[in-house]
Amino acid sequence: MSVTINFSKNTSAPWQSNANMLKSTREKIQRQEERDGKIAFFETQKQNLKNQKADTIEEIAKKLEKFHTYEDEIAAAKQEYNSSQMFHILDEAEERGEQMAKAAEKYKPKTEEEQKKEAQGEAAGTDGKTDDKGVLSEIMDDMSESIDAQEGSLETTGQLSEAELQQKLSDEELQKKQQRYQSFDVRA
């Protein structure tokens, strides 16, 4: 017949729910709880030995042997925790190193090309990180399209006066702006 004893305390401590805590720190806390559970168990067993009666020398010897076994188990639990702490320190140092490497990567200096691209993006009204055109570029494109269209219509008609051309240009620009800024909540 075999008996399995679970020494870990399954308590939810407030520090275990902290998402910012390092994985190695959570594991350390878990190992501490396991160690404390084992020690508490064997201390209780030692206390129970005091309540047992031993009348013969053989019973006293068994009781003494159990006492020493419990003491050895307590010492082994402490030694196991201490050994695991050495590895914990290495794991924690590795995790912190990884975090520092990520932070250093985030704040590393930009190349000259990246700085130029960012400055151009800021000037054009974009964030500089994408190839999207800014507001200024869109307006310039619209203007050049309308000028090209009007030049084409001027060549076909050939008889428009300068005042009529300016009026037509301003009317078309006004219509385009109104279309662009037209409310999207228009109901039919």
VMD Tcl script that draws the C-alpha trace (Angstrom):
set ca {
  {0.00 0.00 0.00}
  {1.45 3.37 -0.98}
  {0.43 6.74 0.38}
  {1.04 10.05 -1.35}
  {1.18 13.22 0.69}
  {0.79 16.61 -0.94}
  {2.93 19.08 0.98}
  {2.06 22.17 -1.02}
  {-0.38 24.69 0.31}
  {-2.92 25.62 -2.33}
  {-3.57 29.11 -1.09}
  {-4.01 32.06 -3.38}
  {-1.73 34.75 -2.10}
  {-2.17 38.29 -3.45}
  {1.37 38.39 -4.85}
  {0.75 35.28 -6.99}
  {-1.81 37.08 -9.13}
  {0.63 39.84 -10.04}
  {1.11 39.63 -13.80}
  {4.26 41.78 -13.68}
  {6.05 39.35 -11.39}
  {8.87 37.36 -12.93}
  {8.18 33.70 -13.60}
  {11.20 32.74 -11.50}
  {9.85 34.76 -8.56}
  {6.49 32.99 -8.74}
  {8.33 29.66 -8.80}
  {10.42 30.74 -5.80}
  {7.28 31.53 -3.82}
  {5.83 28.15 -4.76}
  {9.01 26.38 -3.60}
  {8.92 28.31 -0.33}
  {5.34 27.20 0.25}
  {6.24 23.58 -0.50}
  {9.20 23.76 1.89}
  {7.06 25.34 4.61}
  {4.39 22.68 4.10}
  {6.91 19.83 4.45}
  {8.49 21.36 7.53}
  {5.09 21.95 9.15}
  {4.09 18.35 8.41}
  {7.21 16.87 10.02}
  {7.05 19.27 12.98}
  {3.49 18.06 13.57}
  {4.72 14.47 13.39}
  {7.39 15.28 15.98}
  {4.75 16.77 18.26}
  {2.63 13.64 17.85}
  {5.60 11.56 19.02}
  {5.46 13.35 22.37}
  {1.92 12.12 22.85}
  {2.82 8.48 22.17}
  {3.58 6.32 25.17}
  {6.65 4.16 25.11}
  {6.99 1.64 27.90}
  {9.68 -0.63 26.59}
  {13.16 0.06 25.36}
  {12.17 -1.12 21.86}
  {9.26 1.37 21.73}
  {11.55 4.14 22.94}
  {14.11 3.19 20.26}
  {11.40 3.26 17.53}
  {10.16 6.59 18.83}
  {13.70 7.99 18.84}
  {14.32 6.61 15.34}
  {11.14 8.30 14.06}
  {12.22 11.53 15.75}
  {15.60 11.44 13.98}
  {13.91 10.56 10.68}
  {11.62 13.57 11.02}
  {14.61 15.79 11.84}
  {16.43 14.44 8.78}
  {13.37 15.09 6.59}
  {13.17 18.68 7.86}
  {16.88 19.18 7.13}
  {16.44 17.60 3.66}
  {13.50 19.94 2.87}
  {15.60 22.95 3.86}
  {18.59 21.71 1.84}
  {16.39 21.04 -1.20}
  {15.05 24.59 -1.01}
  {18.54 26.05 -0.65}
  {19.77 24.09 -3.67}
  {16.84 25.22 -5.75}
  {17.54 28.81 -4.69}
  {20.90 28.68 -6.43}
  {19.16 27.79 -9.70}
  {16.49 30.38 -8.97}
  {19.10 33.12 -8.81}
  {20.45 32.06 -12.21}
  {16.94 31.90 -13.72}
  {16.03 35.29 -12.31}
  {19.24 36.85 -13.64}
  {18.51 35.38 -17.08}
  {14.93 36.75 -17.08}
  {16.10 40.20 -16.00}
  {18.76 40.11 -18.72}
  {16.10 39.32 -21.32}
  {13.94 42.18 -20.06}
  {16.90 44.56 -20.21}
  {17.73 43.41 -23.75}
  {14.15 44.14 -24.87}
  {14.27 47.57 -23.24}
  {17.65 48.31 -24.83}
  {16.32 47.27 -28.24}
  {13.35 49.59 -27.78}
  {15.55 52.57 -26.93}
  {18.48 51.95 -29.24}
  {19.47 54.97 -31.34}
  {17.90 55.32 -34.75}
  {19.94 55.26 -37.91}
  {20.28 58.42 -39.96}
  {17.93 57.00 -42.57}
  {15.24 56.26 -39.96}
  {15.58 59.77 -38.54}
  {15.16 61.32 -42.02}
  {12.11 59.19 -42.76}
  {10.53 60.13 -39.44}
  {11.20 63.85 -40.04}
  {9.67 63.64 -43.51}
  {6.65 61.85 -42.11}
  {6.15 64.48 -39.44}
  {6.40 67.24 -42.04}
  {3.91 65.49 -44.33}
  {1.44 64.81 -41.51}
  {2.05 61.06 -41.11}
  {3.77 59.12 -38.36}
  {6.79 58.46 -40.56}
  {6.69 54.72 -39.93}
  {4.41 53.77 -42.79}
  {4.32 54.61 -46.46}
  {0.88 56.24 -46.20}
  {0.51 59.64 -47.77}
  {-0.19 62.53 -45.49}
  {-2.98 65.06 -45.72}
  {-0.75 67.51 -47.55}
  {0.14 64.92 -50.20}
  {-3.51 64.06 -50.76}
  {-4.47 67.69 -51.25}
  {-1.62 68.23 -53.67}
  {-2.62 65.14 -55.65}
  {-6.23 66.34 -55.83}
  {-5.13 69.76 -56.99}
  {-2.87 68.39 -59.72}
  {-5.65 66.10 -60.95}
  {-8.11 68.96 -61.14}
  {-5.57 71.13 -62.97}
  {-4.85 68.33 -65.44}
  {-8.56 67.82 -66.01}
  {-9.14 71.51 -66.57}
  {-6.20 71.81 -68.92}
  {-7.67 68.96 -70.93}
  {-11.06 70.64 -71.06}
  {-9.39 73.95 -71.96}
  {-7.67 72.34 -74.92}
  {-10.95 70.94 -76.14}
  {-12.90 74.13 -75.77}
  {-10.01 76.47 -76.46}
  {-12.23 79.51 -76.04}
  {-12.59 79.90 -72.23}
  {-11.46 83.16 -70.77}
  {-9.15 83.45 -67.81}
  {-11.99 84.51 -65.45}
  {-14.17 81.59 -66.55}
  {-11.27 79.20 -65.97}
  {-10.68 80.50 -62.44}
  {-14.40 80.26 -61.65}
  {-14.62 76.71 -62.96}
  {-11.51 75.69 -61.00}
  {-12.81 77.12 -57.73}
  {-16.25 75.51 -58.27}
  {-14.69 72.08 -58.85}
  {-12.43 72.42 -55.81}
  {-15.40 73.44 -53.68}
  {-17.40 70.42 -54.88}
  {-14.51 68.04 -54.14}
  {-14.08 69.47 -50.64}
  {-17.80 69.18 -49.98}
  {-17.78 65.57 -51.16}
  {-14.80 64.75 -48.95}
  {-16.32 66.28 -45.84}
  {-19.86 65.16 -46.50}
  {-21.51 63.62 -43.44}
  {-21.54 59.83 -43.45}
  {-24.87 59.85 -41.61}
  {-26.85 61.17 -44.59}
  {-30.17 59.39 -44.88}
  {-31.86 58.91 -48.24}
}
mol new
graphics top color blue
foreach p $ca { graphics top sphere $p radius 0.5 }
foreach p [lrange $ca 0 end-1] q [lrange $ca 1 end] { graphics top cylinder $p $q radius 0.2 }
display resetview
